C-alpha cells in the first residue's frame, strides 16, 4: 500500500486465513470439550475445509452470486419446460457439500454422540463461503432425520442413501415446502390437497415459497382427504422429476426476487397431481414436519454464528491494514473497543450453538437423558431466534468497520448483510419462535432441565474473580424461573407480550453460564465474559 496523499493510493483488501486454524475460540472450545482421540481424527479434515473455504469455494460463491438462477419457462419450440438454470458456481458448491459430507457426517455417526458436533463445525466452516448453499443442505438434513424416524423400510432404502451420499453424482437434496399464500408462520390455512387415486396420493395446490427448487426431493404438508371430510394435515414426500428428468406434474410459476440469498432458487409452484408418499402419523403433519424445523433451526443458528465469525475475521484483518488519522485502525482504542464487543458477542453465540450440537448429538445417538432432551427442545428455538438477531447486528457493524468500502457491492460485504437478514425470518420469525418457547415451557421439564444444567455449572465456578458474575447469573436464572407464573397471573396477554424478552433472557443467561465455565477453565479470557455480562442478562 502506498502512503496517504499519494495519487496512486490503493487500499489493501481484508484477507482470510485458514478458517479453522485461525479460529482461536473454536480451537479452545474443541480442546476443552471433545475427547482427544475424536479431535485427532476430525482435525485434519476440518483444517482442509478451512483452507477450501478461503480458496476455491470463494470463487464458486462469487460465480453463484454473479449469476442468479433463471427460470426458462418454454423451450425454443413453445414446449413448457419450467427449467431453473443455476450458476456453475452453485453446482460446484453442491459438489463440495457432498464431498465434505456436510449432511452425511451427522448420519455416519463415526464419532457417536460427537458426530453432530463435528458436522456443526463443518457447516460453520462451509456456510459463509457457500452463497448459502447451506439452505438445501439444511432441508436435506431435516428430510434425512424425518426418514430415519418416520419412514418405512422401502422409502428409507430408496431415498436415504441419496441424501447421505458423499458422491456428488449420487447425492440428492430435499426441499421443504410449508408456505402457502395463507401464511408461512401459520400453516393451518394450508390448502394443498392430497387425493387418493388408485391407492396412491397425488397433490394439488399452490406453494408460495419453495427454497432450493432444484432439489430432487421435497417434504410438504397437504390436507389428507383419506382421513376425513376436512382433510387434516399430513406430511408427504415427493420426487420432483420422473426418470426422464421431467417435472412430476409441477409448474414453476416464477422465481422470487429477494433482498438476499440471491444465488438460491426460490420459486412459486403449482402442484397439478404430483405423486407423493405419506410419511409419519396421518393427520399430524405439523408435528411430523417439526422434526425438519428443529434441524433447520439448528442450522440457522450455526450459520448465524458463521457469518459473525466471517465478518469479524475480515474486520480484524482490515484493522491491521487500514490507516486513518495517522494510525492503523487496530491502534485506535474506540475501534478496538467495538471489535472487542463484537468478539464477545460472537464468542457467546459460538458457545451456545456448539452446546446445541452436543445436545443434538446425544439425542440422536441415544446418549441423551430426559434432561438433555428437554434442554435441547428449549434451546433450539432460543438459539435460532437469538443468534439470527446477533448476526444481523454484528455484520451490520462489520460493514461500518470498513467505512464506505463496507457499503460497496464488489467487496462482498453487502451480500453478507443481506444473507444474514433472512436468518430471523425463515424457519420461524423471532416472534413465532418466542411463542414456540412458551409452547415448550408448558411442560415443566424444560425449565427444570435449564435450571439443573445451570446450577451444575454454577456449582463448579470457584474462581474468586468470577464470584460477582456468578451471583448475577444466579439472580437472572431466578427471575427467569419465576416469570411464567407471575406473567400468567398478571393478565391474559402478559405471557405472550413478554415471550420475546423471556426468550432473549434465557439466551443471554444460559450463554453467560457457558462462558463463565469457559473462563473458569481458561478457554476464554474473563474479559470476554465481563463484556458479555455488560448487557443485562435478564430483560424481563
Ligand atoms: C441456513 C439454514 C436454514 C436454511 C433453511 C431455510 C429454508 C427456508 C424454507 C422455509 O422457510 S420453510 C418454512 C418454515 N416455516 C416455519 O418455520 C413455520 C413457522 N411456524 C411455526 O413454527 C408455528 O409455530 C407452527 C407452524 C408449528 C404452528 O402450527 P400449529 O399447528 O398451530 O401448532 P400446534 O398446534 O401448536 O402444534 C402442532 C404439533 O406440533 C404439537 O404437537 P402435538 O400434536 O403432539 O400436540 C406441537 O407440540 C408440535 N410442534 C410444533 N412445533 C414444534 C413441535 N414439536 C417439536 N418441535 C417444534 N418446533
Boltz pocket constraint, residues with backbone or C-beta under 6 A from the ligand:
constraints:
  - pocket:
      binder: B
      contacts: [[A, 134], [A, 135], [A, 136], [A, 138], [A, 139], [A, 176], [A, 177], [A, 178], [A, 179], [A, 184], [A, 185], [A, 186], [A, 187], [A, 188], [A, 211], [A, 284], [A, 286], [A, 287], [A, 288], [A, 290], [A, 291], [A, 293], [A, 294], [A, 296], [A, 297], [A, 299], [A, 300], [A, 303], [A, 425], [A, 426], [A, 427], [A, 428], [A, 429], [A, 432], [A, 436], [A, 439]]
      max_distance: 6.0
